[in-house]
Structures are given as structure tokens and as C-alpha cells.
Amino acid sequence: MRIVGEEHRWFVRDLWWTSRQSAEAQNSYEREREQRAEDARRREARRQELETASRERRKAWLASPAGQKAQRRRHEA
């Protein structure tokens, strides 16, 4: 807020100035944040792949004679 003549006026800055070091640090942080997000997406995709593969192996095993025999024993117990 500035006093111009006898009036109080509000001035809003359109442009903020910062040091080169601060700007570089912000850019570095943004790159690191994006890399962490990408790494998290990759980990989640890998986890889902492993989970799906595990489900498929279990389904195949349960369809096999050994899996059916093991299921019968579990139900009897």
C-alpha cells in the first residue's frame, strides 16, 4: 500500500524477482519431485505386474492335479 497524494493505493506486482541461486534451487527441486513421482509410478506398475503374475501362477497351480489334491486335503482338514 502506498500513499499517493492524499489517497491510499494498493499496488500489486506482476513480476517477482528472485536470486539466480533460488531459481536454480527451485528448478532442481521440481526435477527431483518429478523424478520421485515417476519412480513411484514405476514401482506401483511393477507391484501390480508381480501381483497379477502371482495370481496367474496360483490359478494354474490350483487347476493342476497337485493343486486340486492340496485343496481337497485343506477342505477335509
Secondary structure, 3 states (H helix, E strand, C coil): CEEECCEEECCCCCCCCCCHHHHHHHHHHHHHHHHHHHHHHHHHHHHHHHHHHHHHHHHHHHHCHHHHHHHHHHHHC
